[in-house]
Amino acid sequence: MSISQLTPTFSSSQVPSTINWGCDYDLVIVGGGIVGLTLAAALKNSGLNILLVEAKPTSAAVAKGQAYAVHLLSARIFQGIGIWQKMLPNIEKYHQVCLSDADYSNIVKFQTSDLGKDAKTGELGYVAEHYAILEPLQEFVHDCRNVTYICPGEVIKTENQLDAVNITIKINDHTQIIRSKLLVAADGSKSAIRQAAGIKTKGWKYWQSCIVAFIKPEKPHNNTAYEKFWSSGPFAILPLPGNRCRVVWTAPHEEAKALCSLSDEQFLAELSKRYGQQMGKLELLGERFIFQVQLMQSDRYVLPRLALIGDAAHNCHPVGGQGLNLGIRDAAALAEVIQTAHQNCQDIGNISILKKYEIWRTKENLAILGFTDLLDRVFSNNFLPLVILRRMGLWMMQKVPMIRVFALKLMIGLKGKTPVLGKQ
């Protein structure tokens, strides 16, 4: 079977002539966001013939200026892929994280020195806008000769057979069935692939929504990230290039809606109460956006010839900036499992192979989902016994390095199994 030349993103008025619809692909990835692209990029030298299908030509996350904390393990995975240096120019580093409970005076400061021998660089992590990760990934995948990229394209039906999965893809008015050894769903929290496969999920929507906004402070942010816990919900400040900051403000639904409806001046006045005076006067940049917070874990991540990654498999509370990082680890883990299987001449869609990925990632993701849920519930209230308990916990993290280091490593991905790509 010949490997198709990579097809660039094309307009809805044309069907790329380079796609051989009669070919069987080793792997079809549905979802061309950061996580789906990371999986394709991680498999550049795998020898697998890959088809990547994305339904929307323009990312909603790009349009909204979404931004993320990028943890050290994620950075190391991108380094292992060979793409990190392309991302760095548009990414901000942070050297310190300050954790506090409302106006309580004890502030826990996580610093690079807490990582000891795991501190390979002088940073604790990074903050990146969506485009700063997405565009280098797209360019990288366009150079992968074993990847064919369809955008826009829609998977409208899948049908499992013993040795392959039949996938019906629609592009414009043209519909064809292709065969693949494995189908990977990277199509988000409302994954149509997951739902069509009948995979159930467990979880809940929180009583909170998140407001996100870009801020330019008067004083330098000094490459410091902040996580401030208030009784209404966590409040994060993430440093960005150009002395800008990304604010992630969690509040009960009605309060969040009311805050979003305020004028810019009124919003900034309320924001300053949470933000503090450490960076002086604040300037609001662009629009504010609001989204509801939820926790979700799929009952299973795999079926014969199917694997879920990223938000298709799980969602968590945004406290600690875990969501995207979990998806990047999923992609690296799945890439390692199926590349090893392929090198050993094994069927990458066999359930016994895919179970290795599921066992690896289900437990680690569940631990983080539980940890972020616990953080939110313990800190988002004024119940006196919990207030006392959590402030004792902050005092212990401040005074006992072992506890502080454990919490830090758990949150940045250094306590679980590290993918080979993350060891580069």
SVG drawing of the C-alpha trace seen along z (x, -y; Angstrom):
<svg xmlns="http://www.w3.org/2000/svg" viewBox="-28 -52 47 63">
<polyline fill="none" stroke="black" stroke-width="0.4" points="0.0,0.0 1.5,-3.3 1.6,-6.2 -0.5,-9.2 1.1,-12.6 -0.1,-14.9 -2.9,-17.1 -3.0,-20.6 -6.2,-22.1 -8.5,-22.8 -11.6,-24.8 -15.1,-23.4 -15.3,-23.7 -12.7,-21.1 -11.9,-17.4 -8.2,-16.7 -7.1,-14.5 -4.2,-13.1 -6.5,-11.1 -6.8,-7.5 -10.2,-6.6 -9.6,-2.9 -6.7,-2.7 -6.8,-1.2 -5.2,-3.3 -3.5,-2.0 -5.0,-4.7 -7.8,-7.3 -7.8,-10.2 -11.1,-12.1 -10.4,-15.6 -7.7,-18.0 -7.3,-20.0 -4.2,-20.0 -4.6,-16.5 -5.4,-14.9 -2.5,-16.7 -0.2,-15.7 -1.0,-12.0 -0.4,-12.3 2.9,-14.2 4.1,-11.7 3.7,-8.9 5.7,-10.7 8.4,-8.0 6.2,-5.1 5.7,-3.6 1.9,-3.9 -0.2,-5.3 -2.5,-7.9 -5.6,-9.9 -6.5,-12.9 -10.0,-14.3 -11.1,-17.7 -14.7,-18.9 -14.2,-22.7 -11.7,-24.8 -11.5,-27.4 -11.0,-26.5 -13.4,-28.0 -10.6,-28.1 -8.5,-30.2 -11.4,-32.6 -11.9,-33.0 -8.2,-33.4 -8.1,-30.4 -4.9,-30.0 -3.5,-27.1 -1.0,-26.2 1.5,-23.9 3.1,-21.6 6.7,-20.4 5.8,-16.9 3.8,-18.3 6.7,-20.5 9.0,-17.4 6.6,-15.5 6.7,-18.3 10.5,-18.3 10.5,-14.6 8.4,-15.0 10.7,-17.7 8.4,-20.6 9.0,-22.5 11.5,-25.0 8.9,-26.1 6.4,-26.8 8.7,-28.6 8.9,-32.0 5.2,-32.6 5.0,-31.0 5.6,-32.6 7.6,-30.8 6.8,-30.9 9.3,-30.3 7.0,-30.4 3.5,-29.5 1.8,-31.3 -1.0,-29.4 -3.2,-31.1 -6.6,-30.9 -8.5,-34.2 -6.9,-36.8 -5.2,-34.3 -1.6,-35.5 0.2,-32.2 1.1,-31.8 2.6,-28.6 5.3,-29.3 6.2,-26.5 9.6,-27.1 11.9,-25.3 14.2,-24.3 11.3,-22.2 11.8,-19.8 15.4,-18.9 16.9,-16.7 13.7,-16.8 14.3,-20.5 16.0,-20.1 15.3,-23.8 14.8,-26.9 11.0,-26.9 8.1,-25.3 5.9,-25.5 4.6,-27.6 1.5,-29.5 0.4,-29.5 -2.4,-30.8 -4.2,-28.2 -2.7,-29.3 0.9,-29.1 0.5,-25.3 -1.9,-24.6 -0.1,-26.3 3.3,-24.7 1.6,-21.3 -0.3,-21.9 2.9,-22.9 4.7,-19.8 1.9,-17.5 1.9,-19.0 5.5,-17.8 4.7,-14.3 4.5,-12.2 2.7,-9.4 -0.2,-11.7 -3.1,-12.7 -5.0,-15.7 -8.6,-16.4 -10.2,-19.7 -13.1,-20.1 -14.4,-16.6 -17.0,-14.7 -17.2,-11.1 -20.8,-10.2 -20.8,-6.5 -18.5,-3.8 -18.9,0.0 -16.6,2.5 -15.5,5.7 -13.2,8.4 -10.0,7.0 -10.9,3.4 -13.3,0.6 -15.3,-0.9 -15.5,-4.7 -17.8,-6.7 -16.4,-10.2 -18.3,-13.1 -16.5,-16.0 -18.7,-18.5 -21.2,-16.2 -18.8,-13.4 -19.1,-10.3 -16.8,-7.3 -16.1,-4.4 -12.5,-3.8 -11.0,-0.9 -8.7,-1.4 -7.1,0.9 -7.8,-1.7 -10.1,-4.7 -9.1,-7.3 -11.7,-9.8 -10.1,-13.1 -13.3,-15.0 -14.0,-16.7 -16.2,-16.4 -19.3,-15.8 -17.6,-13.2 -19.9,-11.9 -17.6,-8.9 -17.8,-8.0 -21.6,-8.4 -22.0,-6.3 -19.9,-3.5 -22.3,-3.5 -19.6,-4.3 -21.2,-5.8 -19.7,-8.5 -19.9,-9.3 -19.6,-12.8 -21.5,-16.0 -21.7,-19.6 -20.4,-21.9 -22.4,-24.7 -19.8,-27.0 -18.9,-28.6 -15.5,-30.1 -14.9,-33.6 -11.8,-34.0 -10.2,-37.2 -6.9,-38.8 -5.5,-41.5 -2.5,-43.9 -1.3,-44.9 0.6,-48.1 3.5,-46.3 5.5,-43.3 4.0,-39.9 7.6,-38.6 6.8,-35.2 4.7,-34.2 1.5,-32.2 -1.1,-32.6 -3.9,-30.2 -6.1,-32.0 -8.9,-30.1 -12.0,-32.1 -15.2,-30.7 -16.9,-31.2 -14.2,-29.2 -10.6,-29.3 -9.1,-32.3 -6.0,-31.9 -3.6,-34.4 -1.4,-33.0 1.5,-35.1 1.7,-35.6 4.1,-37.3 4.0,-41.0 3.4,-41.4 -0.2,-40.2 -2.0,-37.8 -4.8,-35.3 -7.4,-35.3 -9.5,-32.2 -12.2,-33.3 -14.5,-30.6 -17.8,-31.6 -21.3,-30.2 -23.3,-30.4 -25.5,-33.4 -22.6,-35.4 -20.5,-34.6 -23.3,-35.7 -23.7,-38.9 -20.0,-39.6 -19.9,-39.1 -22.8,-41.5 -20.9,-44.4 -19.3,-47.2 -15.6,-47.0 -15.0,-49.5 -17.3,-47.7 -15.8,-44.3 -12.2,-45.7 -13.3,-47.0 -14.6,-43.6 -11.6,-41.9 -9.1,-44.0 -10.7,-42.8 -9.7,-39.2 -6.5,-40.1 -4.8,-42.1 -2.5,-45.1 0.8,-43.3 0.7,-44.4 -0.9,-47.8 -3.7,-49.1 -5.3,-46.6 -6.3,-47.0 -8.9,-44.7 -7.9,-43.4 -10.6,-42.1 -13.7,-40.2 -14.6,-38.1 -15.9,-34.6 -17.8,-32.2 -18.1,-28.5 -19.6,-25.9 -17.4,-23.6 -17.8,-19.9 -16.2,-16.6 -16.5,-13.6 -14.8,-10.2 -15.7,-7.7 -16.6,-4.2 -13.9,-2.9 -11.3,-4.4 -11.1,-1.6 -13.2,0.9 -12.0,3.2 -10.6,0.9 -11.5,-2.3 -9.6,-4.5 -10.6,-7.8 -8.1,-10.5 -8.3,-14.0 -11.7,-15.5 -13.4,-12.7 -12.3,-10.5 -12.4,-12.9 -13.0,-16.4 -12.0,-18.0 -12.3,-21.2 -9.9,-23.9 -8.2,-24.4 -4.5,-23.7 -4.8,-23.8 -5.0,-20.1 -7.3,-19.5 -5.1,-20.0 -2.1,-18.4 -4.0,-15.2 -4.9,-15.0 -1.3,-15.5 -0.3,-12.7 -3.0,-10.5 -1.7,-11.1 1.9,-10.3 0.9,-7.2 -1.3,-5.9 1.4,-6.7 3.9,-4.6 1.6,-1.7 0.5,-1.4 4.0,-2.1 5.5,0.6 2.7,3.0 3.3,2.1 7.1,2.7 6.3,6.1 4.0,6.9 0.9,6.9 -2.5,5.6 -2.8,2.1 -6.6,2.3 -6.7,5.4 -8.3,4.9 -5.5,6.6 -3.1,3.9 -5.5,1.0 -6.1,2.2 -2.5,1.3 -3.3,-2.3 -6.5,-2.2 -4.9,-0.8 -2.1,-3.3 -4.2,-6.4 -7.5,-5.7 -5.9,-5.4 -3.7,-8.5 -6.5,-10.6 -8.9,-9.5 -6.4,-10.5 -6.1,-14.0 -9.9,-14.3 -10.3,-13.4 -7.6,-15.7 -9.0,-18.7 -12.5,-17.9 -11.3,-17.7 -9.4,-21.0 -12.5,-22.8 -14.8,-21.4 -12.5,-21.9 -11.7,-25.5 -15.0,-26.7 -16.9,-27.2 -16.9,-28.9 -17.7,-25.8 -15.5,-26.5 -14.1,-23.0 -13.0,-22.9 -11.5,-26.4 -9.4,-25.3 -8.4,-22.1 -7.4,-23.7 -5.4,-26.4 -3.6,-23.7 -2.9,-22.0 -1.5,-25.2 0.7,-25.7 2.0,-22.1 2.8,-22.6 4.6,-25.8 6.6,-24.2 7.1,-20.6 9.0,-20.3 8.1,-16.7 4.4,-17.5 4.9,-20.6 7.1,-18.7 4.6,-15.8 1.7,-18.2 3.7,-20.0 4.9,-16.9 1.4,-15.5 0.0,-18.6 2.6,-18.9 2.6,-15.2 5.8,-14.0 4.2,-11.4 2.8,-9.0 4.3,-6.8 6.3,-9.0 5.9,-8.3 9.1,-7.6 8.6,-10.9 8.7,-12.8 12.1,-11.3 13.9,-12.8"/>
</svg>
